Amino acid sequence: MNRTKAILNHWKNLQSITNIVFLLLLISGCSGGAPATTATPTLPASPTQDTGGLSPEAIATLGSLGKLDDYPFYVMHYAGEYEYPQIGSTWPEGANFSCSLFATLAEGDNMVYGRNFDWSMSPALLLFTDPPDGYASASMVDLEFIGIHPEASKNLTDLSVAERTALLSAPSMPFDGMNEYGLTVGMAALPGEYKDHASYDPAKPTIGSIGIIRLILDHARDVDEAVELFEQYNIDFRGGPLIHYLIADPGGKAVLVEFYRGEMIVLPNEAPWHLATNHFRCIAEEDGGCPRYRTISERLTAMNGQLDSQSAMQLLSEVKQDMTQWSSVYDMTSGDINVVIAGEYENVYNFHLDLLK
């Protein structure tokens, strides 16, 4: 019995309005598939627990939390609306970074996006959202960035629904994700101070450097619309490193968005693939001196941008670091999502997001 059927059968016997909201969310097509490992997610908390006066939608959201891996790795389905991301963010101090991102665009029926999130210990959450005024999406969230300490994150499913309320801010911190149009976006940190590079226009509103990812997932159907959203905002990098963004869509377009010396620079793909690691591509020569970039570039060149999800995960395993927290592969044409936690590539968790054709 797969995970969705197990949850449905479990909740048939409950009478709360919470169950109706959560069932509607599952039926909407935003639920993840069963993981490929033997790990069994913790079932949603019973509505008999203390709910702290939360709304039915909040209770449904927090009750949907399932634990898939003890690292930990969770999955959650967000019911209803959420507040839009605040400006800026607070990043843990002293963390190293060395992320890897790539998109393969050669095959119209097999376009994938791969990403390694390389950081300090990161309790991970795969979050499914379907806001009433935006597009459904699935995104990876580092729970420490919403104020949940790694040690405290290990047993969230043991808490009552009311004690999980920090998770309600999870939509504000997507580090990579894909929406129902197959548009996929991820980020990687760059050297340098934000004030030396970020552009600023007093006539534009300002949004945080991670908040712009949520805006794109919720409101952009393709790369062109994502770039238009970037052009409408100042990006606030305070509280963390400068970052750049790799964005791709199933129409075969990809761009790397960078901010350098006060300008926003958009670098489109010149081949049926695109990639980024942790150096400015707008000024880089060849591979920028990054061995991870060189490895990915050589593989994509040799394959002419033709990788399936399994091959993409294999490539991520070849460029992983000791600090790789998760590896995610998004199939932009099928909606399949594969996630590996903490470099354990023998355990691949499989999910699905229904895409609009």
C-alpha positions in Angstrom: 0.0 0.0 0.0 1.5 3.3 -1.0 1.9 6.3 1.3 -1.2 8.2 0.0 -3.5 5.2 0.4 -2.2 4.5 3.9 -2.9 8.1 5.0 -6.4 8.0 3.4 -7.3 4.8 5.2 -6.0 6.1 8.5 -8.0 9.3 8.2 -11.3 7.7 7.1 -12.0 6.9 10.7 -11.6 10.4 12.0 -14.4 13.0 12.3 -12.7 16.4 12.4 -13.1 19.0 9.7 -9.3 18.9 9.5 -9.6 15.6 7.8 -11.8 17.0 5.0 -9.3 19.7 4.3 -6.4 17.3 4.2 -8.2 14.8 2.0 -9.0 17.6 -0.5 -5.3 18.5 -0.5 -4.3 15.0 -1.3 -6.9 14.6 -4.0 -5.8 17.8 -5.6 -2.7 15.9 -6.9 -0.1 17.5 -4.8 0.9 14.5 -2.8 4.2 12.7 -2.8 4.7 9.1 -3.8 6.0 6.3 -1.7 9.7 6.4 -1.0 11.9 3.8 -2.7 13.4 2.7 0.7 11.8 0.7 3.5 11.4 3.8 5.7 7.8 4.3 6.8 6.6 7.9 7.3 5.0 8.7 10.6 1.2 9.1 10.1 -0.4 12.4 10.7 -1.0 13.4 14.3 -4.4 12.6 15.8 -6.8 15.6 15.9 -7.4 14.7 19.6 -4.1 16.4 20.4 -3.9 20.0 21.6 -4.5 22.2 18.5 -3.8 25.6 20.3 -6.7 27.4 18.6 -5.3 26.9 15.1 -7.4 27.2 12.0 -8.6 24.0 10.3 -6.1 24.7 7.4 -3.2 25.1 9.9 -4.2 21.9 11.7 -4.4 20.0 8.4 -1.0 21.3 7.4 0.8 20.5 10.6 -1.1 17.1 10.9 0.2 16.1 7.5 3.8 16.1 8.6 5.4 12.7 8.0 8.9 11.6 8.9 10.7 9.6 6.2 14.3 9.5 7.5 16.0 9.9 10.9 18.6 12.4 9.5 15.9 13.9 9.6 13.8 14.2 6.4 10.1 15.1 6.5 7.3 15.7 4.0 4.4 18.0 4.6 1.4 19.3 2.6 0.4 22.9 3.1 -3.3 23.5 3.1 -4.6 26.9 2.0 -3.0 30.3 2.0 0.3 31.3 3.7 1.8 34.7 4.4 4.2 35.9 1.9 8.0 35.7 2.7 9.4 38.4 4.8 12.3 40.6 3.5 15.7 39.1 4.2 16.5 35.9 6.2 18.8 34.8 9.0 21.4 32.3 7.8 23.3 30.1 10.3 26.7 31.5 11.0 30.0 29.8 10.1 28.5 27.5 7.5 30.5 26.5 4.4 28.9 26.1 1.0 29.6 24.3 -2.3 26.3 23.6 -4.1 26.0 22.1 -7.6 23.1 22.8 -10.0 22.4 21.6 -13.6 19.5 21.3 -16.0 19.5 18.9 -19.0 17.3 20.1 -21.9 18.1 17.9 -24.9 15.2 15.6 -24.9 11.7 17.0 -25.0 10.2 14.2 -23.0 13.0 13.8 -20.5 14.2 17.1 -19.1 15.6 17.0 -15.6 17.1 19.4 -13.1 19.6 18.2 -10.5 20.9 19.9 -7.4 23.2 19.2 -4.4 22.5 21.4 -1.4 25.9 21.5 0.3 25.8 23.2 3.7 26.0 22.6 7.4 23.8 19.9 9.0 20.3 20.6 7.6 17.1 19.0 8.7 15.2 18.7 5.5 11.5 19.1 4.5 9.9 18.4 1.2 7.0 20.8 1.1 4.0 20.5 -1.2 2.0 23.8 -1.6 -1.1 24.7 -3.7 -2.0 28.4 -2.8 -5.4 29.6 -4.1 -3.8 32.5 -5.8 -0.8 30.7 -7.3 0.6 27.5 -8.7 1.1 24.2 -7.0 4.7 23.2 -6.3 7.1 21.0 -4.3 10.2 22.5 -2.7 13.0 21.6 -0.4 13.3 23.5 2.9 16.1 23.6 5.4 14.2 23.7 8.7 17.1 25.5 10.5 16.3 28.5 8.4 12.8 28.7 9.9 14.2 28.6 13.4 14.1 24.8 14.1 17.5 23.8 15.5 18.9 20.5 14.0 18.8 18.7 17.4 15.2 19.8 18.0 14.2 18.8 14.5 14.7 15.0 15.0 11.4 14.3 16.6 8.9 16.8 15.3 6.3 14.1 14.7 6.4 13.3 18.4 5.1 16.9 19.2 1.5 17.9 19.3 0.1 19.9 16.4 0.2 23.0 18.5 3.9 22.5 19.1 4.7 22.3 15.4 3.6 25.8 14.5 7.1 26.9 13.4 6.5 24.7 10.3 3.8 27.1 9.2 6.5 29.5 7.9 8.1 26.7 5.8 6.8 28.2 2.5 9.1 31.2 3.0 12.3 29.2 2.7 12.4 27.1 -0.5 16.0 26.4 -1.5 15.0 24.5 -4.7 11.7 23.4 -6.2 9.5 22.7 -9.1 5.9 24.0 -9.9 3.0 22.5 -11.7 4.2 24.0 -15.0 7.6 22.1 -14.7 9.4 25.4 -14.0 12.3 24.5 -11.7 14.6 26.8 -9.7 17.6 26.4 -7.3 20.2 28.6 -5.8 23.9 28.5 -4.9 26.0 30.8 -2.8 28.7 33.2 -4.1 31.7 34.9 -2.6 31.6 38.6 -1.9 29.5 41.1 0.0 25.9 41.7 -1.2 26.3 45.5 -0.9 29.1 45.3 -3.6 26.9 43.6 -6.1 23.2 43.8 -5.5 21.3 46.2 -7.7 18.8 48.6 -6.1 16.0 50.7 -7.6 14.1 52.9 -5.1 11.0 52.6 -7.3 10.8 48.8 -6.8 9.6 46.8 -3.9 12.2 44.6 -2.1 12.0 40.8 -1.5 14.4 38.4 0.3 16.9 36.4 -1.6 15.0 33.1 -0.8 11.6 34.8 -1.0 12.1 35.4 -4.7 12.2 31.6 -5.2 8.8 31.3 -3.6 7.5 34.1 -5.8 8.8 32.3 -8.9 7.3 28.9 -7.9 3.9 30.5 -7.1 3.6 32.8 -10.1 5.9 32.0 -13.0 5.0 29.4 -15.7 8.3 29.6 -17.6 11.8 31.1 -17.6 10.7 34.3 -19.2 8.1 35.0 -16.6 10.6 34.1 -13.8 13.0 36.7 -15.2 10.2 39.3 -15.4 9.6 38.8 -11.7 13.2 39.3 -10.9 13.1 42.5 -12.9 10.2 43.8 -10.7 12.0 43.5 -7.4 15.1 44.5 -5.5 16.7 41.4 -4.0 17.7 41.7 -0.4 20.7 39.5 0.4 21.2 40.7 3.9 21.5 38.0 6.6 23.3 35.6 4.2 25.7 35.2 1.3 25.1 36.6 -2.2 23.5 33.9 -4.3 22.8 33.2 -7.9 19.8 31.3 -9.4 19.5 28.6 -12.0 16.1 28.5 -13.6 14.8 26.0 -16.2 11.6 25.0 -17.8 10.3 22.0 -19.9 10.2 24.3 -23.0 14.0 23.9 -23.2 15.0 27.3 -21.8 17.3 27.9 -18.8 19.0 31.0 -17.4 21.5 31.7 -14.6 20.6 35.0 -12.8 23.5 36.8 -11.1 24.0 40.2 -9.5 27.4 41.7 -10.2 28.6 45.2 -9.5 25.1 46.6 -9.2 23.6 44.9 -12.2 21.3 41.9 -12.7 22.9 39.7 -15.3 20.9 37.0 -17.1 23.0 34.2 -18.7 20.9 31.9 -21.0 21.9 28.4 -21.9 24.0 28.2 -25.1 23.7 24.4 -25.3 20.9 21.9 -24.4 22.0 22.2 -20.8 23.0 24.7 -18.1 24.8 24.5 -14.8 26.3 26.5 -11.9 28.3 26.0 -8.8 29.7 28.7 -6.5 31.5 31.2 -8.7 30.3 34.1 -10.9 29.8 32.8 -14.4 29.5 36.3 -15.8 33.2 36.8 -15.3 34.5 33.2 -15.2 37.0 31.8 -17.7 36.3 28.2 -18.7 35.3 26.2 -15.6 36.2 29.0 -13.1 38.7 26.7 -11.4 35.9 24.6 -9.8 36.4 20.8 -10.2 32.6 20.2 -9.6 31.7 22.5 -12.4 34.3 20.8 -14.7 32.9 17.3 -13.9 29.3 18.3 -14.6 30.2 20.3 -17.7 32.3 17.4 -19.2 29.5 14.9 -18.5 26.7 17.1 -20.0 28.9 17.9 -23.0 29.6 14.2 -23.6 25.9 13.3 -23.3 24.8 16.4 -25.2 22.5 17.3 -22.4 20.7 13.9 -22.4 20.4 12.5 -18.9 17.5 10.7 -17.3 16.6 11.0 -13.6 18.8 8.1 -12.6 21.8 9.4 -14.5 21.3 12.8 -13.1 21.4 11.4 -9.5 24.5 9.5 -10.4 26.2 12.7 -11.6 25.2 14.4 -8.3 26.8 11.5 -6.4 30.0 12.1 -8.3 30.2 15.8 -7.2 28.9 15.4 -3.7 30.8 16.8 -0.8 31.1 15.6 2.8 28.6 18.4 3.7 26.0 17.4 1.0 22.7 17.6 2.8 20.4 16.5 0.0 20.5 15.7 -3.6 17.2 16.4 -5.5 16.3 15.6 -9.1 13.2 17.1 -10.6 11.8 15.7 -13.9 10.4 18.7 -15.5 8.4 16.7 -18.0 6.9 14.0 -15.8 6.6 15.7 -12.5 8.6 12.9 -10.7 10.9 14.1 -7.9 13.8 12.0 -6.4 15.5 13.0 -3.2 18.6 11.5 -1.5 19.5 12.6 2.1 23.0 13.1 3.4 24.7 11.3 0.5 23.0 8.0 1.1 22.5 7.3 -2.6 21.3 3.7 -2.1 18.2 5.3 -0.5 16.2 7.3 -3.1 12.9 8.8 -2.0 10.4 9.1 -4.8 7.6 11.7 -5.1 5.3 13.1 -7.7 3.8 16.5 -8.6 1.0 16.5 -11.1 2.0 18.8 -14.0 -0.3 20.9 -16.2 0.2 20.1 -19.9 
